[in-house]
Amino acid sequence: MIMGRYSIPVWQMIVQTINSDSLSKKYLTIPEINKLVRESFSDENVNPRTIGLQTIFHCVNHPQNKHGGGLHESNPLFETNGSGGFRLIKK
């Protein structure tokens, strides 16, 4: 059995962290998402760069996402407002 570095995938950490009613519709910057995830999963010591890259990878309209967000239908989809903010659009 192959064990990952973290107990759950980083994208799941992001979703669990921002899936609350107060945050789910709000655009958050990557530094804000980093802070929230690292607070919620403090025992995991998640690399902030990984959080940012996972957010961009799953973003349907980010210009740096060359893979096209949503390659995996079961994974969440984020969108960006074009000004550095991201929000969850599919859980």
Wavefront OBJ file of the C-alpha trace (Angstrom):
o trace
v 0.000 0.000 0.000
v 1.357 3.399 -0.990
v 0.934 6.098 1.623
v 0.700 9.734 0.615
v 2.470 12.519 2.357
v -0.768 13.777 3.906
v -3.730 11.947 5.434
v -6.045 13.181 2.645
v -5.352 14.881 -0.706
v -4.563 18.582 -0.428
v -7.515 19.523 -2.664
v -9.801 17.779 -0.145
v -8.243 19.829 2.657
v -9.000 22.991 0.683
v -12.615 21.954 0.069
v -13.198 20.962 3.696
v -11.724 24.249 4.869
v -13.664 26.607 2.589
v -16.875 24.587 2.346
v -18.556 26.439 5.212
v -21.550 28.642 4.479
v -19.601 31.790 5.354
v -16.714 31.030 2.961
v -18.165 28.927 0.142
v -19.406 31.866 -1.965
v -16.599 34.272 -1.090
v -13.534 34.785 -3.284
v -10.380 34.069 -1.293
v -6.778 34.759 -2.260
v -4.236 31.959 -2.239
v -2.536 33.418 0.871
v -5.941 33.408 2.625
v -6.604 29.818 1.530
v -3.098 28.844 2.698
v -3.683 30.361 6.115
v -7.083 28.708 6.558
v -5.905 25.263 5.417
v -2.767 25.387 7.555
v -4.884 26.390 10.579
v -7.471 23.666 9.938
v -4.847 20.990 9.269
v -2.040 22.211 11.513
v -0.849 18.676 12.284
v -0.293 17.988 8.556
v 2.291 20.752 7.969
v 0.995 21.284 4.431
v 3.369 23.012 2.046
v 1.845 26.415 1.102
v 3.085 26.028 -2.482
v 1.175 22.750 -2.784
v -2.016 24.445 -1.628
v -1.619 27.190 -4.220
v -0.767 24.773 -7.023
v -3.718 22.506 -6.207
v -6.061 25.507 -6.202
v -4.814 26.605 -9.622
v -4.830 23.058 -11.038
v -8.518 22.662 -10.166
v -9.460 26.150 -11.381
v -11.513 26.111 -14.582
v -10.598 29.608 -15.758
v -7.109 30.354 -14.427
v -4.716 31.441 -17.221
v -1.829 29.385 -15.779
v -3.850 26.169 -15.728
v -2.652 24.474 -18.867
v -4.299 21.189 -17.910
v -7.873 22.462 -17.993
v -9.613 22.400 -14.645
v -11.946 19.519 -14.118
v -10.018 16.733 -15.773
v -11.370 14.508 -13.044
v -15.124 14.888 -12.662
v -15.067 13.692 -9.061
v -12.678 16.475 -8.061
v -13.802 19.955 -7.052
v -13.710 22.883 -9.389
v -12.662 26.387 -8.474
v -13.030 29.598 -10.406
v -11.041 32.803 -10.229
v -12.354 36.336 -10.465
v -9.255 37.384 -12.417
v -8.020 39.512 -9.528
v -6.373 36.794 -7.456
v -9.523 35.493 -5.783
v -10.724 31.888 -5.922
v -13.960 30.230 -4.879
v -15.384 26.745 -4.947
v -17.983 26.186 -7.693
v -18.355 22.399 -7.495
v -18.032 20.262 -4.402
l 1 2 3 4 5 6 7 8 9 10 11 12 13 14 15 16 17 18 19 20 21 22 23 24 25 26 27 28 29 30 31 32 33 34 35 36 37 38 39 40 41 42 43 44 45 46 47 48 49 50 51 52 53 54 55 56 57 58 59 60 61 62 63 64 65 66 67 68 69 70 71 72 73 74 75 76 77 78 79 80 81 82 83 84 85 86 87 88 89 90 91
